[in-house]
């Protein structure tokens, strides 16, 4: 599975050429997630994949909480098995995003709780 750096992910996000997927439980996603991300809280079915990442030819980037979380790798492998052409893992995940001081969306982010401004 290909990995993507934060810098390369930011470029894709700025150009709007990425389908960003968080592979964490729904409550973690609701609390905070990377801007523009969609949630896959469990196993990736064909139906769920089509909802969160409808374009199989576009880049899909999957992330989770950080480098020690395997959920992103498992979800990314499922997208690849379902025929998605360009699937990458942002291994740094939320931990790397927060360390860089980047903004999150979600209830915790809007309340200004838990992350540096």
C-alpha positions as CSV (number, residue, x, y, z in Angstrom):
1,X,0.0,0.0,0.0
2,X,1.4,3.4,-1.0
3,X,1.8,6.0,1.7
4,X,1.3,9.7,1.4
5,X,3.0,12.5,3.4
6,X,1.1,15.4,5.0
7,X,2.6,17.8,2.5
8,X,1.4,15.7,-0.5
9,X,-2.0,15.3,1.1
10,X,-2.3,19.1,1.6
11,X,-1.6,19.6,-2.1
12,X,-4.3,17.1,-3.1
13,X,-6.7,18.7,-0.7
14,X,-6.0,22.1,-2.1
15,X,-6.6,20.9,-5.7
16,X,-9.7,19.0,-4.7
17,X,-8.4,15.8,-6.3
18,X,-8.7,13.4,-3.3
19,X,-11.4,11.4,-1.6
20,X,-10.4,11.5,2.1
21,X,-11.5,8.7,4.4
22,X,-11.2,8.4,8.2
23,X,-11.1,4.7,9.4
24,X,-12.1,5.3,13.0
25,X,-15.4,4.8,15.0
26,X,-18.2,7.3,14.3
27,X,-17.8,9.0,17.7
28,X,-14.1,9.7,17.0
29,X,-15.0,11.1,13.6
30,X,-17.8,13.2,15.0
31,X,-15.4,14.7,17.6
32,X,-12.8,15.7,15.1
33,X,-11.7,14.8,11.6
34,X,-9.6,16.2,8.8
35,X,-11.5,18.8,6.8
36,X,-13.4,17.1,3.9
37,X,-13.1,13.6,5.3
38,X,-15.8,11.0,5.1
39,X,-16.1,8.2,7.7
40,X,-15.8,4.4,7.4
41,X,-16.3,3.3,11.0
42,X,-15.9,-0.5,10.4
43,X,-15.5,-2.9,7.5
44,X,-15.5,-1.4,4.0
45,X,-18.4,-2.9,2.0
46,X,-18.9,-2.2,-1.7
47,X,-22.0,-0.1,-0.8
48,X,-20.2,2.0,1.9
49,X,-17.1,2.5,-0.4
50,X,-19.4,3.8,-3.2
51,X,-21.0,6.3,-0.7
52,X,-17.8,7.7,0.7
53,X,-15.6,7.5,-2.4
54,X,-17.8,7.4,-5.5
55,X,-15.0,7.9,-8.0
56,X,-13.0,4.6,-8.3
57,X,-10.5,6.4,-10.6
58,X,-9.7,9.3,-8.2
59,X,-7.2,9.1,-5.4
60,X,-8.4,7.7,-2.1
61,X,-6.4,8.6,1.0
62,X,-7.3,6.7,4.2
63,X,-6.1,7.7,7.7
64,X,-6.8,6.9,11.3
65,X,-5.4,8.1,14.7
66,X,-1.7,7.8,14.0
67,X,1.3,5.7,13.0
68,X,0.4,2.9,15.4
69,X,-3.2,2.5,14.2
70,X,-3.7,-0.2,11.6
71,X,-7.3,0.6,10.7
72,X,-6.2,2.8,7.8
73,X,-4.2,0.1,6.3
74,X,-7.0,-2.4,6.6
75,X,-9.6,0.0,5.1
76,X,-7.1,1.0,2.3
77,X,-6.6,-2.7,1.4
78,X,-10.4,-3.1,1.2
79,X,-10.7,-0.1,-1.2
80,X,-7.9,-1.6,-3.4
81,X,-9.7,-5.0,-3.4
82,X,-12.9,-3.2,-4.6
83,X,-11.1,-1.9,-7.6
84,X,-10.1,1.6,-6.6
85,X,-7.1,2.6,-8.8
86,X,-5.1,4.9,-6.5
87,X,-5.3,4.2,-2.7
88,X,-2.9,5.6,-0.3
89,X,-2.4,5.6,3.5
90,X,-1.7,8.8,5.5
91,X,0.1,6.9,8.2
92,X,0.7,9.9,10.4
93,X,-3.1,10.4,10.7
94,X,-4.7,12.7,13.2
95,X,-1.6,12.7,15.4
96,X,0.6,14.1,12.6
97,X,-2.1,16.6,11.5
98,X,-2.4,17.9,15.1
99,X,1.4,18.1,15.5
100,X,1.6,20.3,12.5
101,X,-1.1,22.6,14.1
102,X,-3.6,22.1,11.3
103,X,-7.3,22.6,11.8
104,X,-9.9,19.8,12.4
105,X,-13.6,19.7,11.7
106,X,-16.1,18.2,14.2
107,X,-17.7,18.9,17.5
108,X,-14.4,19.1,19.5
109,X,-12.9,21.4,16.9
110,X,-15.9,23.8,16.9
111,X,-15.8,23.9,20.7
112,X,-12.0,24.6,20.6
113,X,-11.3,21.7,22.9
114,X,-8.3,19.5,23.0
115,X,-6.1,20.8,20.2
116,X,-3.8,23.7,19.8
117,X,-5.3,26.7,18.0
